[in-house]
Amino acid sequence: MKATLSTERLVLRDAVAEDVARRLAAGPTSPEILRAYGQSGAAPVGLSDAERWVSGLNAHPHAWVVVDGDRLLVQFGWTT
């Protein structure tokens, strides 16, 4: 388990099962972000995509989610 960091308002933590629903509610990744990574379009996010997203974040040693209360803001991580 990775460290959890928190401020008065924000929490940087591992993804949890409840984040599947939060990721689904967030909808597709914006086309602008996809273009920055060399992709196009904005494919819908399904249940299996959201579950794979949570699993992938937790499997990565340098990846977290940032939340504000119950609101999922962003995923954060880096590779070396």
HTML snippet that shows the backbone in 3Dmol.js (N, CA, C, O; Angstrom):
<script src="https://3Dmol.org/build/3Dmol-min.js"></script>
<div id="view" style="width:600px;height:400px;position:relative"></div>
<script>
const pdb = `
ATOM      1  N   MET A   1       0.839  -1.179   0.000  1.00  0.00           N
ATOM      2  CA  MET A   1       0.000   0.000   0.000  1.00  0.00           C
ATOM      3  C   MET A   1       0.885   1.243   0.000  1.00  0.00           C
ATOM      4  O   MET A   1       1.877   1.323   0.724  1.00  0.00           O
ATOM      5  N   LYS A   2       0.497   2.212  -0.833  1.00  0.00           N
ATOM      6  CA  LYS A   2       1.245   3.456  -0.931  1.00  0.00           C
ATOM      7  C   LYS A   2       0.798   4.426   0.156  1.00  0.00           C
ATOM      8  O   LYS A   2      -0.268   4.273   0.752  1.00  0.00           O
ATOM      9  N   ALA A   3       1.623   5.407   0.393  1.00  0.00           N
ATOM     10  CA  ALA A   3       1.282   6.430   1.381  1.00  0.00           C
ATOM     11  C   ALA A   3       0.079   7.240   0.911  1.00  0.00           C
ATOM     12  O   ALA A   3      -0.133   7.415  -0.289  1.00  0.00           O
ATOM     13  N   THR A   4      -0.689   7.723   1.849  1.00  0.00           N
ATOM     14  CA  THR A   4      -1.790   8.631   1.575  1.00  0.00           C
ATOM     15  C   THR A   4      -1.377  10.009   2.060  1.00  0.00           C
ATOM     16  O   THR A   4      -0.928  10.168   3.195  1.00  0.00           O
ATOM     17  N   LEU A   5      -1.529  10.999   1.200  1.00  0.00           N
ATOM     18  CA  LEU A   5      -1.208  12.372   1.560  1.00  0.00           C
ATOM     19  C   LEU A   5      -2.498  13.175   1.538  1.00  0.00           C
ATOM     20  O   LEU A   5      -3.336  12.999   0.654  1.00  0.00           O
ATOM     21  N   SER A   6      -2.651  14.055   2.515  1.00  0.00           N
ATOM     22  CA  SER A   6      -3.874  14.850   2.525  1.00  0.00           C
ATOM     23  C   SER A   6      -3.598  16.276   2.965  1.00  0.00           C
ATOM     24  O   SER A   6      -2.686  16.556   3.744  1.00  0.00           O
ATOM     25  N   THR A   7      -4.425  17.164   2.432  1.00  0.00           N
ATOM     26  CA  THR A   7      -4.421  18.558   2.840  1.00  0.00           C
ATOM     27  C   THR A   7      -5.786  18.828   3.463  1.00  0.00           C
ATOM     28  O   THR A   7      -6.571  17.905   3.680  1.00  0.00           O
ATOM     29  N   GLU A   8      -6.056  20.068   3.742  1.00  0.00           N
ATOM     30  CA  GLU A   8      -7.356  20.421   4.294  1.00  0.00           C
ATOM     31  C   GLU A   8      -8.493  19.981   3.376  1.00  0.00           C
ATOM     32  O   GLU A   8      -9.568  19.604   3.845  1.00  0.00           O
ATOM     33  N   ARG A   9      -8.249  20.031   2.063  1.00  0.00           N
ATOM     34  CA  ARG A   9      -9.308  19.766   1.098  1.00  0.00           C
ATOM     35  C   ARG A   9      -9.092  18.529   0.246  1.00  0.00           C
ATOM     36  O   ARG A   9     -10.058  17.839  -0.081  1.00  0.00           O
ATOM     37  N   LEU A  10      -7.852  18.226  -0.125  1.00  0.00           N
ATOM     38  CA  LEU A  10      -7.567  17.171  -1.096  1.00  0.00           C
ATOM     39  C   LEU A  10      -6.903  15.966  -0.458  1.00  0.00           C
ATOM     40  O   LEU A  10      -6.225  16.079   0.564  1.00  0.00           O
ATOM     41  N   VAL A  11      -7.108  14.803  -1.079  1.00  0.00           N
ATOM     42  CA  VAL A  11      -6.456  13.572  -0.637  1.00  0.00           C
ATOM     43  C   VAL A  11      -5.840  12.898  -1.851  1.00  0.00           C
ATOM     44  O   VAL A  11      -6.502  12.721  -2.874  1.00  0.00           O
ATOM     45  N   LEU A  12      -4.575  12.523  -1.737  1.00  0.00           N
ATOM     46  CA  LEU A  12      -3.841  11.757  -2.741  1.00  0.00           C
ATOM     47  C   LEU A  12      -3.712  10.356  -2.158  1.00  0.00           C
ATOM     48  O   LEU A  12      -3.078  10.172  -1.119  1.00  0.00           O
ATOM     49  N   ARG A  13      -4.319   9.349  -2.833  1.00  0.00           N
ATOM     50  CA  ARG A  13      -4.373   8.010  -2.235  1.00  0.00           C
ATOM     51  C   ARG A  13      -4.466   6.941  -3.309  1.00  0.00           C
ATOM     52  O   ARG A  13      -4.622   7.229  -4.496  1.00  0.00           O
ATOM     53  N   ASP A  14      -4.364   5.683  -2.850  1.00  0.00           N
ATOM     54  CA  ASP A  14      -4.628   4.540  -3.723  1.00  0.00           C
ATOM     55  C   ASP A  14      -6.070   4.608  -4.204  1.00  0.00           C
ATOM     56  O   ASP A  14      -6.930   5.183  -3.536  1.00  0.00           O
ATOM     57  N   ALA A  15      -6.326   4.025  -5.355  1.00  0.00           N
ATOM     58  CA  ALA A  15      -7.705   3.894  -5.825  1.00  0.00           C
ATOM     59  C   ALA A  15      -8.407   2.846  -4.965  1.00  0.00           C
ATOM     60  O   ALA A  15      -7.785   1.888  -4.506  1.00  0.00           O
ATOM     61  N   VAL A  16      -9.700   3.035  -4.753  1.00  0.00           N
ATOM     62  CA  VAL A  16     -10.519   2.093  -3.980  1.00  0.00           C
ATOM     63  C   VAL A  16     -11.691   1.647  -4.846  1.00  0.00           C
ATOM     64  O   VAL A  16     -11.948   2.229  -5.900  1.00  0.00           O
ATOM     65  N   ALA A  17     -12.392   0.625  -4.405  1.00  0.00           N
ATOM     66  CA  ALA A  17     -13.500   0.065  -5.190  1.00  0.00           C
ATOM     67  C   ALA A  17     -14.541   1.127  -5.559  1.00  0.00           C
ATOM     68  O   ALA A  17     -15.108   1.079  -6.650  1.00  0.00           O
ATOM     69  N   GLU A  18     -14.793   2.072  -4.673  1.00  0.00           N
ATOM     70  CA  GLU A  18     -15.773   3.121  -4.945  1.00  0.00           C
ATOM     71  C   GLU A  18     -15.350   4.020  -6.101  1.00  0.00           C
ATOM     72  O   GLU A  18     -16.184   4.710  -6.686  1.00  0.00           O
ATOM     73  N   ASP A  19     -14.051   4.016  -6.436  1.00  0.00           N
ATOM     74  CA  ASP A  19     -13.569   4.843  -7.537  1.00  0.00           C
ATOM     75  C   ASP A  19     -14.019   4.326  -8.899  1.00  0.00           C
ATOM     76  O   ASP A  19     -13.966   5.062  -9.884  1.00  0.00           O
ATOM     77  N   VAL A  20     -14.459   3.076  -8.967  1.00  0.00           N
ATOM     78  CA  VAL A  20     -15.016   2.560 -10.220  1.00  0.00           C
ATOM     79  C   VAL A  20     -16.226   3.410 -10.599  1.00  0.00           C
ATOM     80  O   VAL A  20     -16.321   3.881 -11.732  1.00  0.00           O
ATOM     81  N   ALA A  21     -17.139   3.606  -9.671  1.00  0.00           N
ATOM     82  CA  ALA A  21     -18.333   4.420  -9.936  1.00  0.00           C
ATOM     83  C   ALA A  21     -17.952   5.868 -10.204  1.00  0.00           C
ATOM     84  O   ALA A  21     -18.557   6.518 -11.056  1.00  0.00           O
ATOM     85  N   ARG A  22     -16.958   6.381  -9.489  1.00  0.00           N
ATOM     86  CA  ARG A  22     -16.523   7.760  -9.708  1.00  0.00           C
ATOM     87  C   ARG A  22     -15.933   7.931 -11.100  1.00  0.00           C
ATOM     88  O   ARG A  22     -16.158   8.948 -11.756  1.00  0.00           O
ATOM     89  N   ARG A  23     -15.170   6.924 -11.551  1.00  0.00           N
ATOM     90  CA  ARG A  23     -14.578   7.001 -12.901  1.00  0.00           C
ATOM     91  C   ARG A  23     -15.664   6.938 -13.958  1.00  0.00           C
ATOM     92  O   ARG A  23     -15.603   7.655 -14.957  1.00  0.00           O
ATOM     93  N   LEU A  24     -16.661   6.086 -13.747  1.00  0.00           N
ATOM     94  CA  LEU A  24     -17.783   6.013 -14.690  1.00  0.00           C
ATOM     95  C   LEU A  24     -18.520   7.352 -14.759  1.00  0.00           C
ATOM     96  O   LEU A  24     -18.898   7.803 -15.840  1.00  0.00           O
ATOM     97  N   ALA A  25     -18.718   7.977 -13.616  1.00  0.00           N
ATOM     98  CA  ALA A  25     -19.430   9.255 -13.573  1.00  0.00           C
ATOM     99  C   ALA A  25     -18.628  10.363 -14.255  1.00  0.00           C
ATOM    100  O   ALA A  25     -19.209  11.313 -14.781  1.00  0.00           O
ATOM    101  N   ALA A  26     -17.317  10.249 -14.249  1.00  0.00           N
ATOM    102  CA  ALA A  26     -16.467  11.275 -14.870  1.00  0.00           C
ATOM    103  C   ALA A  26     -16.597  11.273 -16.388  1.00  0.00           C
ATOM    104  O   ALA A  26     -16.321  12.283 -17.035  1.00  0.00           O
ATOM    105  N   GLY A  27     -17.012  10.152 -16.955  1.00  0.00           N
ATOM    106  CA  GLY A  27     -17.201  10.082 -18.401  1.00  0.00           C
ATOM    107  C   GLY A  27     -15.893   9.917 -19.154  1.00  0.00           C
ATOM    108  O   GLY A  27     -14.851   9.647 -18.556  1.00  0.00           O
ATOM    109  N   PRO A  28     -15.953  10.079 -20.469  1.00  0.00           N
ATOM    110  CA  PRO A  28     -14.760   9.846 -21.291  1.00  0.00           C
ATOM    111  C   PRO A  28     -13.682  10.896 -21.049  1.00  0.00           C
ATOM    112  O   PRO A  28     -13.956  12.023 -20.634  1.00  0.00           O
ATOM    113  N   THR A  29     -12.452  10.488 -21.321  1.00  0.00           N
ATOM    114  CA  THR A  29     -11.327  11.410 -21.262  1.00  0.00           C
ATOM    115  C   THR A  29     -11.509  12.455 -22.350  1.00  0.00           C
ATOM    116  O   THR A  29     -11.956  12.134 -23.451  1.00  0.00           O
ATOM    117  N   SER A  30     -11.171  13.686 -22.056  1.00  0.00           N
ATOM    118  CA  SER A  30     -11.399  14.753 -23.031  1.00  0.00           C
ATOM    119  C   SER A  30     -10.551  14.534 -24.286  1.00  0.00           C
ATOM    120  O   SER A  30      -9.439  14.011 -24.206  1.00  0.00           O
ATOM    121  N   PRO A  31     -11.075  14.931 -25.429  1.00  0.00           N
ATOM    122  CA  PRO A  31     -10.327  14.791 -26.681  1.00  0.00           C
ATOM    123  C   PRO A  31      -8.982  15.514 -26.652  1.00  0.00           C
ATOM    124  O   PRO A  31      -8.020  15.048 -27.263  1.00  0.00           O
ATOM    125  N   GLU A  32      -8.903  16.646 -25.949  1.00  0.00           N
ATOM    126  CA  GLU A  32      -7.650  17.396 -25.872  1.00  0.00           C
ATOM    127  C   GLU A  32      -6.560  16.585 -25.174  1.00  0.00           C
ATOM    128  O   GLU A  32      -5.409  16.578 -25.609  1.00  0.00           O
ATOM    129  N   ILE A  33      -6.926  15.914 -24.106  1.00  0.00           N
ATOM    130  CA  ILE A  33      -5.951  15.087 -23.385  1.00  0.00           C
ATOM    131  C   ILE A  33      -5.545  13.898 -24.241  1.00  0.00           C
ATOM    132  O   ILE A  33      -4.363  13.558 -24.304  1.00  0.00           O
ATOM    133  N   LEU A  34      -6.500  13.264 -24.896  1.00  0.00           N
ATOM    134  CA  LEU A  34      -6.176  12.132 -25.768  1.00  0.00           C
ATOM    135  C   LEU A  34      -5.228  12.548 -26.877  1.00  0.00           C
ATOM    136  O   LEU A  34      -4.285  11.818 -27.182  1.00  0.00           O
ATOM    137  N   ARG A  35      -5.453  13.711 -27.491  1.00  0.00           N
ATOM    138  CA  ARG A  35      -4.555  14.188 -28.553  1.00  0.00           C
ATOM    139  C   ARG A  35      -3.136  14.378 -28.034  1.00  0.00           C
ATOM    140  O   ARG A  35      -2.173  14.103 -28.749  1.00  0.00           O
ATOM    141  N   ALA A  36      -2.998  14.848 -26.793  1.00  0.00           N
ATOM    142  CA  ALA A  36      -1.671  15.045 -26.209  1.00  0.00           C
ATOM    143  C   ALA A  36      -0.901  13.737 -26.109  1.00  0.00           C
ATOM    144  O   ALA A  36       0.330  13.738 -26.110  1.00  0.00           O
ATOM    145  N   TYR A  37      -1.626  12.611 -26.021  1.00  0.00           N
ATOM    146  CA  TYR A  37      -0.992  11.297 -25.951  1.00  0.00           C
ATOM    147  C   TYR A  37      -1.034  10.571 -27.285  1.00  0.00           C
ATOM    148  O   TYR A  37      -0.805   9.363 -27.346  1.00  0.00           O
ATOM    149  N   GLY A  38      -1.331  11.311 -28.366  1.00  0.00           N
ATOM    150  CA  GLY A  38      -1.304  10.728 -29.695  1.00  0.00           C
ATOM    151  C   GLY A  38      -2.521   9.893 -30.043  1.00  0.00           C
ATOM    152  O   GLY A  38      -2.464   9.085 -30.970  1.00  0.00           O
ATOM    153  N   GLN A  39      -3.621  10.067 -29.324  1.00  0.00           N
ATOM    154  CA  GLN A  39      -4.844   9.322 -29.593  1.00  0.00           C
ATOM    155  C   GLN A  39      -5.911  10.292 -30.080  1.00  0.00           C
ATOM    156  O   GLN A  39      -5.732  11.508 -30.016  1.00  0.00           O
ATOM    157  N   SER A  40      -7.013   9.751 -30.564  1.00  0.00           N
ATOM    158  CA  SER A  40      -8.087  10.629 -31.010  1.00  0.00           C
ATOM    159  C   SER A  40      -9.427  10.106 -30.508  1.00  0.00           C
ATOM    160  O   SER A  40      -9.541   8.966 -30.056  1.00  0.00           O
ATOM    161  N   GLY A  41     -10.431  10.963 -30.598  1.00  0.00           N
ATOM    162  CA  GLY A  41     -11.763  10.576 -30.165  1.00  0.00           C
ATOM    163  C   GLY A  41     -11.918  10.634 -28.663  1.00  0.00           C
ATOM    164  O   GLY A  41     -11.017  11.066 -27.943  1.00  0.00           O
ATOM    165  N   ALA A  42     -13.054  10.201 -28.209  1.00  0.00           N
ATOM    166  CA  ALA A  42     -13.337  10.137 -26.779  1.00  0.00           C
ATOM    167  C   ALA A  42     -14.238   8.934 -26.554  1.00  0.00           C
ATOM    168  O   ALA A  42     -15.460   9.064 -26.475  1.00  0.00           O
ATOM    169  N   ALA A  43     -13.627   7.774 -26.452  1.00  0.00           N
ATOM    170  CA  ALA A  43     -14.386   6.534 -26.291  1.00  0.00           C
ATOM    171  C   ALA A  43     -15.105   6.526 -24.950  1.00  0.00           C
ATOM    172  O   ALA A  43     -14.546   6.963 -23.944  1.00  0.00           O
ATOM    173  N   PRO A  44     -16.344   6.031 -24.926  1.00  0.00           N
ATOM    174  CA  PRO A  44     -17.054   5.935 -23.646  1.00  0.00           C
ATOM    175  C   PRO A  44     -16.307   5.006 -22.675  1.00  0.00           C
ATOM    176  O   PRO A  44     -15.593   4.096 -23.097  1.00  0.00           O
ATOM    177  N   VAL A  45     -16.479   5.247 -21.401  1.00  0.00           N
ATOM    178  CA  VAL A  45     -15.851   4.422 -20.365  1.00  0.00           C
ATOM    179  C   VAL A  45     -16.909   3.461 -19.842  1.00  0.00           C
ATOM    180  O   VAL A  45     -17.939   3.884 -19.316  1.00  0.00           O
ATOM    181  N   GLY A  46     -16.648   2.157 -19.990  1.00  0.00           N
ATOM    182  CA  GLY A  46     -17.569   1.142 -19.489  1.00  0.00           C
ATOM    183  C   GLY A  46     -17.110   0.605 -18.144  1.00  0.00           C
ATOM    184  O   GLY A  46     -16.045   0.975 -17.649  1.00  0.00           O
ATOM    185  N   LEU A  47     -17.910  -0.259 -17.562  1.00  0.00           N
ATOM    186  CA  LEU A  47     -17.605  -0.824 -16.249  1.00  0.00           C
ATOM    187  C   LEU A  47     -16.262  -1.544 -16.249  1.00  0.00           C
ATOM    188  O   LEU A  47     -15.464  -1.346 -15.333  1.00  0.00           O
ATOM    189  N   SER A  48     -15.993  -2.374 -17.253  1.00  0.00           N
ATOM    190  CA  SER A  48     -14.721  -3.105 -17.278  1.00  0.00           C
ATOM    191  C   SER A  48     -13.543  -2.148 -17.433  1.00  0.00           C
ATOM    192  O   SER A  48     -12.468  -2.398 -16.886  1.00  0.00           O
ATOM    193  N   ASP A  49     -13.737  -1.037 -18.184  1.00  0.00           N
ATOM    194  CA  ASP A  49     -12.675  -0.033 -18.322  1.00  0.00           C
ATOM    195  C   ASP A  49     -12.370   0.602 -16.968  1.00  0.00           C
ATOM    196  O   ASP A  49     -11.206   0.758 -16.600  1.00  0.00           O
ATOM    197  N   ALA A  50     -13.405   0.963 -16.235  1.00  0.00           N
ATOM    198  CA  ALA A  50     -13.223   1.609 -14.933  1.00  0.00           C
ATOM    199  C   ALA A  50     -12.587   0.653 -13.925  1.00  0.00           C
ATOM    200  O   ALA A  50     -11.745   1.066 -13.128  1.00  0.00           O
ATOM    201  N   GLU A  51     -12.980  -0.611 -13.954  1.00  0.00           N
ATOM    202  CA  GLU A  51     -12.377  -1.607 -13.049  1.00  0.00           C
ATOM    203  C   GLU A  51     -10.903  -1.814 -13.393  1.00  0.00           C
ATOM    204  O   GLU A  51     -10.064  -1.921 -12.499  1.00  0.00           O
ATOM    205  N   ARG A  52     -10.592  -1.869 -14.682  1.00  0.00           N
ATOM    206  CA  ARG A  52      -9.199  -2.033 -15.126  1.00  0.00           C
ATOM    207  C   ARG A  52      -8.374  -0.805 -14.746  1.00  0.00           C
ATOM    208  O   ARG A  52      -7.199  -0.931 -14.401  1.00  0.00           O
ATOM    209  N   TRP A  53      -8.976   0.374 -14.807  1.00  0.00           N
ATOM    210  CA  TRP A  53      -8.311   1.613 -14.427  1.00  0.00           C
ATOM    211  C   TRP A  53      -7.913   1.577 -12.949  1.00  0.00           C
ATOM    212  O   TRP A  53      -6.777   1.905 -12.606  1.00  0.00           O
ATOM    213  N   VAL A  54      -8.843   1.181 -12.072  1.00  0.00           N
ATOM    214  CA  VAL A  54      -8.553   1.086 -10.639  1.00  0.00           C
ATOM    215  C   VAL A  54      -7.457   0.051 -10.385  1.00  0.00           C
ATOM    216  O   VAL A  54      -6.520   0.317  -9.633  1.00  0.00           O
ATOM    217  N   SER A  55      -7.562  -1.104 -10.995  1.00  0.00           N
ATOM    218  CA  SER A  55      -6.554  -2.165 -10.809  1.00  0.00           C
ATOM    219  C   SER A  55      -5.185  -1.704 -11.286  1.00  0.00           C
ATOM    220  O   SER A  55      -4.174  -1.935 -10.623  1.00  0.00           O
ATOM    221  N   GLY A  56      -5.166  -1.052 -12.436  1.00  0.00           N
ATOM    222  CA  GLY A  56      -3.892  -0.579 -12.986  1.00  0.00           C
ATOM    223  C   GLY A  56      -3.230   0.454 -12.105  1.00  0.00           C
ATOM    224  O   GLY A  56      -2.015   0.418 -11.910  1.00  0.00           O
ATOM    225  N   LEU A  57      -4.017   1.381 -11.565  1.00  0.00           N
ATOM    226  CA  LEU A  57      -3.449   2.380 -10.661  1.00  0.00           C
ATOM    227  C   LEU A  57      -2.868   1.730  -9.416  1.00  0.00           C
ATOM    228  O   LEU A  57      -1.782   2.101  -8.970  1.00  0.00           O
ATOM    229  N   ASN A  58      -3.575   0.774  -8.859  1.00  0.00           N
ATOM    230  CA  ASN A  58      -3.101   0.137  -7.634  1.00  0.00           C
ATOM    231  C   ASN A  58      -1.902  -0.769  -7.874  1.00  0.00           C
ATOM    232  O   ASN A  58      -1.108  -0.999  -6.962  1.00  0.00           O
ATOM    233  N   ALA A  59      -1.762  -1.283  -9.086  1.00  0.00           N
ATOM    234  CA  ALA A  59      -0.616  -2.140  -9.408  1.00  0.00           C
ATOM    235  C   ALA A  59       0.648  -1.313  -9.646  1.00  0.00           C
ATOM    236  O   ALA A  59       1.759  -1.830  -9.529  1.00  0.00           O
ATOM    237  N   HIS A  60       0.484  -0.052  -9.973  1.00  0.00           N
ATOM    238  CA  HIS A  60       1.628   0.809 -10.274  1.00  0.00           C
ATOM    239  C   HIS A  60       2.175   1.417  -8.986  1.00  0.00           C
ATOM    240  O   HIS A  60       1.404   1.962  -8.196  1.00  0.00           O
ATOM    241  N   PRO A  61       3.481   1.337  -8.755  1.00  0.00           N
ATOM    242  CA  PRO A  61       4.036   1.845  -7.494  1.00  0.00           C
ATOM    243  C   PRO A  61       4.034   3.365  -7.373  1.00  0.00           C
ATOM    244  O   PRO A  61       4.207   3.899  -6.278  1.00  0.00           O
ATOM    245  N   HIS A  62       3.839   4.063  -8.486  1.00  0.00           N
ATOM    246  CA  HIS A  62       3.883   5.526  -8.451  1.00  0.00           C
ATOM    247  C   HIS A  62       2.633   6.130  -9.078  1.00  0.00           C
ATOM    248  O   HIS A  62       2.736   7.030  -9.910  1.00  0.00           O
ATOM    249  N   ALA A  63       1.461   5.649  -8.693  1.00  0.00           N
ATOM    250  CA  ALA A  63       0.203   6.175  -9.230  1.00  0.00           C
ATOM    251  C   ALA A  63      -0.827   6.293  -8.117  1.00  0.00           C
ATOM    252  O   ALA A  63      -0.971   5.395  -7.288  1.00  0.00           O
ATOM    253  N   TRP A  64      -1.529   7.398  -8.112  1.00  0.00           N
ATOM    254  CA  TRP A  64      -2.550   7.674  -7.112  1.00  0.00           C
ATOM    255  C   TRP A  64      -3.746   8.351  -7.757  1.00  0.00           C
ATOM    256  O   TRP A  64      -3.692   8.741  -8.924  1.00  0.00           O
ATOM    257  N   VAL A  65      -4.816   8.490  -7.005  1.00  0.00           N
ATOM    258  CA  VAL A  65      -5.925   9.347  -7.407  1.00  0.00           C
ATOM    259  C   VAL A  65      -5.944  10.538  -6.455  1.00  0.00           C
ATOM    260  O   VAL A  65      -5.496  10.448  -5.312  1.00  0.00           O
ATOM    261  N   VAL A  66      -6.468  11.643  -6.945  1.00  0.00           N
ATOM    262  CA  VAL A  66      -6.644  12.835  -6.125  1.00  0.00           C
ATOM    263  C   VAL A  66      -8.142  13.063  -6.014  1.00  0.00           C
ATOM    264  O   VAL A  66      -8.847  13.154  -7.020  1.00  0.00           O
ATOM    265  N   VAL A  67      -8.618  13.153  -4.780  1.00  0.00           N
ATOM    266  CA  VAL A  67     -10.045  13.354  -4.543  1.00  0.00           C
ATOM    267  C   VAL A  67     -10.278  14.584  -3.666  1.00  0.00           C
ATOM    268  O   VAL A  67      -9.436  14.980  -2.860  1.00  0.00           O
ATOM    269  N   ASP A  68     -11.443  15.157  -3.861  1.00  0.00           N
ATOM    270  CA  ASP A  68     -11.917  16.268  -3.052  1.00  0.00           C
ATOM    271  C   ASP A  68     -13.252  15.810  -2.491  1.00  0.00           C
ATOM    272  O   ASP A  68     -14.277  15.898  -3.167  1.00  0.00           O
ATOM    273  N   GLY A  69     -13.244  15.323  -1.257  1.00  0.00           N
ATOM    274  CA  GLY A  69     -14.446  14.712  -0.688  1.00  0.00           C
ATOM    275  C   GLY A  69     -14.766  13.445  -1.467  1.00  0.00           C
ATOM    276  O   GLY A  69     -13.932  12.543  -1.549  1.00  0.00           O
ATOM    277  N   ASP A  70     -15.958  13.366  -2.038  1.00  0.00           N
ATOM    278  CA  ASP A  70     -16.345  12.212  -2.853  1.00  0.00           C
ATOM    279  C   ASP A  70     -16.077  12.428  -4.334  1.00  0.00           C
ATOM    280  O   ASP A  70     -16.399  11.566  -5.151  1.00  0.00           O
ATOM    281  N   ARG A  71     -15.502  13.550  -4.686  1.00  0.00           N
ATOM    282  CA  ARG A  71     -15.291  13.893  -6.094  1.00  0.00           C
ATOM    283  C   ARG A  71     -13.888  13.490  -6.552  1.00  0.00           C
ATOM    284  O   ARG A  71     -12.889  13.965  -6.011  1.00  0.00           O
ATOM    285  N   LEU A  72     -13.826  12.625  -7.536  1.00  0.00           N
ATOM    286  CA  LEU A  72     -12.572  12.210  -8.144  1.00  0.00           C
ATOM    287  C   LEU A  72     -12.097  13.329  -9.051  1.00  0.00           C
ATOM    288  O   LEU A  72     -12.823  13.746  -9.954  1.00  0.00           O
ATOM    289  N   LEU A  73     -10.883  13.823  -8.821  1.00  0.00           N
ATOM    290  CA  LEU A  73     -10.380  14.939  -9.609  1.00  0.00           C
ATOM    291  C   LEU A  73      -9.462  14.486 -10.734  1.00  0.00           C
ATOM    292  O   LEU A  73      -9.619  14.917 -11.877  1.00  0.00           O
ATOM    293  N   VAL A  74      -8.513  13.628 -10.420  1.00  0.00           N
ATOM    294  CA  VAL A  74      -7.495  13.278 -11.403  1.00  0.00           C
ATOM    295  C   VAL A  74      -6.733  12.048 -10.941  1.00  0.00           C
ATOM    296  O   VAL A  74      -6.723  11.716  -9.756  1.00  0.00           O
ATOM    297  N   GLN A  75      -6.095  11.377 -11.890  1.00  0.00           N
ATOM    298  CA  GLN A  75      -5.124  10.346 -11.520  1.00  0.00           C
ATOM    299  C   GLN A  75      -3.753  11.001 -11.654  1.00  0.00           C
ATOM    300  O   GLN A  75      -3.568  11.910 -12.462  1.00  0.00           O
ATOM    301  N   PHE A  76      -2.817  10.544 -10.878  1.00  0.00           N
ATOM    302  CA  PHE A  76      -1.487  11.118 -10.872  1.00  0.00           C
ATOM    303  C   PHE A  76      -0.490   9.984 -10.800  1.00  0.00           C
ATOM    304  O   PHE A  76      -0.663   9.058 -10.008  1.00  0.00           O
ATOM    305  N   GLY A  77       0.541  10.038 -11.606  1.00  0.00           N
ATOM    306  CA  GLY A  77       1.578   9.030 -11.553  1.00  0.00           C
ATOM    307  C   GLY A  77       2.693   9.350 -12.515  1.00  0.00           C
ATOM    308  O   GLY A  77       2.580  10.249 -13.348  1.00  0.00           O
ATOM    309  N   TRP A  78       3.759   8.612 -12.392  1.00  0.00           N
ATOM    310  CA  TRP A  78       4.874   8.776 -13.316  1.00  0.00           C
ATOM    311  C   TRP A  78       5.621   7.475 -13.446  1.00  0.00           C
ATOM    312  O   TRP A  78       5.510   6.581 -12.607  1.00  0.00           O
ATOM    313  N   THR A  79       6.375   7.388 -14.500  1.00  0.00           N
ATOM    314  CA  THR A  79       7.203   6.199 -14.727  1.00  0.00           C
ATOM    315  C   THR A  79       8.651   6.640 -14.792  1.00  0.00           C
ATOM    316  O   THR A  79       8.953   7.791 -15.109  1.00  0.00           O
ATOM    317  N   THR A  80       9.531   5.721 -14.490  1.00  0.00           N
ATOM    318  CA  THR A  80      10.965   6.053 -14.524  1.00  0.00           C
ATOM    319  C   THR A  80      11.614   5.405 -15.710  1.00  0.00           C
ATOM    320  O   THR A  80      12.817   5.561 -15.918  1.00  0.00           O
TER     321      THR A  80
END
`;
const viewer = $3Dmol.createViewer("view");
viewer.addModel(pdb, "pdb");
viewer.setStyle({}, {cartoon: {color: "spectrum"}});
viewer.zoomTo();
viewer.render();
</script>
